[in-house]
Amino acid sequence: MQSESTPELLTLKEAAEFSPYSADYLNLLARKGKLKARKIGRDWLITKQHLLEYLRRQQIESRMRVRELSRYL
């Protein structure tokens, strides 16, 4: 059981279940430094909080791109 202060760590395979992205794509994002993840041994681990922050950031950026593109239509 994890305490309140210990963040929940997920493998990228587990994280893919909470996101629209595949584990392979999350791996690419982690290697490029676009996703806050840590490599421990052969596995990349991410906190659920960092995954949700990334997804929120992507959603906001997507809305901004749509808004910008809609100015040209």
N, C-alpha and C positions, 0 to 999 in steps of 0.2 A: 504494500500500500504506500502511495506517495503522500508526502506531507504537503501542506498548502504552499510552502515556499519552493518546492521542487517542481520545476516545469516538466510537463509530460513530453517525453522524447518519442519521436516516431522515426521509423525507417522511411526512406523515400517511397517504398512500396506501400507502406501504410498511409503515408501522406497522400499518395495518389488516390486513395479511396475517398478522401475528403475534398478533392479538387477535380476540376475538369481536365487536368493534365496527367499524362502517363508518368510512371516512375522514371523512364528513360529521359523524358523532357525535363523533369525536376532535377535529375542528375546533371544534365547539361547546364541548367540554370545555376546549380550549386557550384559546378566547376568554374563557371564564368564569374562567380561572385555576385550574381544577381539575386540569389536566394540565400538568406542567412542560415547556413547549415554547416555542420562540422563533420569532417571525415575522421572516423575512429576505426583504425584497422582498414578493412576493405569497404566498410559501410559508411554511407552518409546518413547523419541523423539531424533532425530538425525539430524544434519545439512546435507544438500545435499553434501557439501564439504567433510565432514568426511566419508560419504558413498562412494563417488567417490574415496577418498584416500584408503579406505579399498579395494575396487574392484581392483584398480591399484596394490596395494600391493599383493593381491591374484594372480593376473595375472602374476606378476614378479616371485613370488615364484613357481607358477605352471610351468613356463618356465624353471626355474632353476632345478626343480625336473625332468622334461622331459629330460633336457640336461644331468643330472647326470645318470639317468636310461639308456639313450641311449649309454652310455659308456660301458654298459654290454651286449649290443646286437651285 
